[in-house]
Amino acid sequence: MKKIKLTEATLTRIIERVVLEQEKDKAMEQLSLLFKRKKDGEDVDKEIKDLLLNNPHLKALQGAITSKGKEEIKKV
């Protein structure tokens, strides 16, 4: 079996990456639950807006919002 040596810096990067992935998954789960609640008729537009605008892991999704969607977010 091949042995590899991990430096403290490499181990730190790995741990940070795992933590960021977990946070991203949690944010996506929150967004999914909000959309499910919206589908069920609840008024969660403000919560969705806040999550999209304030969560750094969901910033990439803002580019996928249509111009109509951006206008709706501004209204909420």
C-alpha positions as CSV (number, residue, x, y, z in Angstrom):
1,M,0.0,0.0,0.0
2,K,1.3,3.4,-0.9
3,K,1.8,5.9,1.9
4,I,1.2,9.6,1.5
5,K,2.2,12.3,3.9
6,L,-0.2,15.0,4.7
7,T,1.0,18.4,5.8
8,E,-1.1,20.4,8.3
9,A,-1.9,22.9,5.5
10,T,-3.2,20.2,3.2
11,L,-5.3,18.7,6.0
12,T,-6.7,22.1,6.8
13,R,-7.7,22.6,3.2
14,I,-9.4,19.3,3.1
15,I,-11.4,20.0,6.3
16,E,-12.4,23.4,5.1
17,R,-13.6,22.0,1.8
18,V,-15.7,19.3,3.5
19,V,-17.2,21.9,5.8
20,L,-18.1,24.2,2.9
21,E,-19.7,21.3,1.0
22,Q,-21.8,20.5,4.0
23,E,-22.9,24.1,4.4
24,K,-23.8,24.2,0.7
25,D,-25.8,21.0,1.0
26,K,-27.6,22.4,4.0
27,A,-28.4,25.7,2.1
28,M,-29.8,23.8,-0.9
29,E,-31.9,21.6,1.5
30,Q,-33.3,24.8,3.1
31,L,-34.1,26.2,-0.3
32,S,-35.8,23.0,-1.4
33,L,-37.9,23.0,1.7
34,L,-39.0,26.6,1.1
35,F,-40.0,25.8,-2.4
36,K,-42.0,22.8,-1.2
37,R,-43.8,25.0,1.3
38,K,-44.5,27.6,-1.4
39,K,-45.9,24.8,-3.6
40,D,-48.2,23.8,-0.7
41,G,-49.6,27.4,-0.7
42,E,-47.6,29.1,2.1
43,D,-46.3,32.6,1.6
44,V,-42.5,32.1,1.9
45,D,-41.4,34.6,-0.8
46,K,-39.5,36.8,1.8
47,E,-37.8,33.7,3.3
48,I,-36.7,32.6,-0.2
49,K,-35.4,36.0,-1.0
50,D,-33.5,36.3,2.2
51,L,-31.9,32.9,1.7
52,L,-30.9,33.6,-1.9
53,L,-29.5,37.1,-1.1
54,N,-27.8,36.3,2.2
55,N,-26.4,32.8,1.9
56,P,-22.9,32.9,0.2
57,H,-23.4,29.3,-1.0
58,L,-26.4,30.2,-3.1
59,K,-24.9,33.3,-4.8
60,A,-24.3,31.3,-8.0
61,L,-28.1,30.7,-8.2
62,Q,-28.7,34.4,-8.5
63,G,-27.3,34.4,-12.0
64,A,-30.0,31.9,-13.0
65,I,-32.9,34.1,-11.9
66,T,-34.7,35.6,-14.9
67,S,-35.3,39.4,-15.1
68,K,-38.9,38.8,-14.1
69,G,-37.7,36.9,-11.1
70,K,-35.3,39.6,-10.1
71,E,-38.2,42.2,-10.3
72,E,-40.3,40.0,-8.0
73,I,-37.4,39.6,-5.5
74,K,-37.1,43.4,-5.4
75,K,-40.8,43.7,-4.6
76,V,-40.7,41.3,-1.6
